[in-house]
Amino acid sequence: MKYAKPVTVAAMSAAMTATSASAGGMAPAIEMEPVEIVEETGSGSANLIIPLILIALIAAAASSTSNGGEDVIVEGPV
């Protein structure tokens, strides 16, 4: 049983090198012409609607009060 571990290691390394050596085939390279992908764009005004809506939402959020809409009255010397 002294040789069980070295024999197992040798068998595993031989199996790994044998399978990795035959993993790929020597198929000929396929030459293909590149295909141009033409992407249609929307109209100019359609591309501006979403950014304008986002700017309006940010402006509305910035102008709103952060205390739930209640007015804060500070009394005393300022």
C-alpha positions in Angstrom: 0.0 0.0 0.0 3.0 2.3 0.0 2.7 2.8 -3.7 -1.1 3.6 -3.8 -0.8 7.3 -3.5 2.0 7.8 -6.1 0.3 5.4 -8.5 -3.0 7.4 -8.1 -1.2 10.7 -8.7 0.5 9.4 -11.8 -2.7 7.9 -13.1 -4.6 11.2 -12.5 -1.9 13.3 -14.1 -1.8 11.0 -17.1 -5.5 11.1 -17.5 -5.6 14.9 -17.3 -2.8 15.4 -19.9 -4.5 12.9 -22.2 -7.9 14.6 -22.1 -6.5 18.1 -22.4 -4.4 17.1 -25.4 -7.4 15.8 -27.4 -9.8 18.6 -26.2 -9.7 20.6 -29.4 -9.8 19.6 -33.1 -7.9 21.1 -36.0 -10.8 22.5 -37.8 -10.1 25.0 -40.6 -10.7 28.7 -39.8 -13.9 30.1 -41.2 -13.5 33.4 -42.9 -16.6 35.6 -42.8 -17.1 39.1 -44.0 -18.1 41.6 -41.3 -21.7 42.5 -41.3 -22.6 46.2 -40.8 -25.3 46.8 -38.2 -27.3 49.9 -38.9 -29.2 51.3 -36.0 -32.2 53.4 -36.6 -32.4 56.5 -34.5 -35.6 58.3 -33.4 -36.4 61.8 -34.1 -34.5 64.6 -32.5 -37.4 65.7 -30.3 -38.0 62.1 -29.0 -34.4 62.0 -27.8 -34.9 65.2 -25.7 -38.2 64.2 -23.9 -36.6 61.9 -21.3 -33.8 64.2 -20.3 -36.3 67.1 -20.0 -38.6 65.1 -17.8 -35.6 64.1 -15.6 -34.5 67.7 -15.3 -38.1 68.7 -14.4 -38.3 66.0 -11.7 -34.9 67.0 -10.2 -35.9 70.7 -10.2 -39.2 69.8 -8.5 -37.5 67.7 -5.9 -34.9 70.4 -5.2 -37.6 73.1 -4.8 -39.8 71.1 -2.4 -39.2 71.4 1.3 -37.5 68.6 3.2 -39.7 68.9 6.3 -42.9 67.5 4.9 -44.3 70.8 3.6 -44.6 72.4 7.1 -43.4 76.0 7.5 -40.9 76.4 10.3 -41.2 79.6 12.3 -38.1 80.6 14.2 -38.8 82.9 17.2 -36.3 84.9 19.0 -33.1 86.7 18.0 -31.6 85.6 14.8 
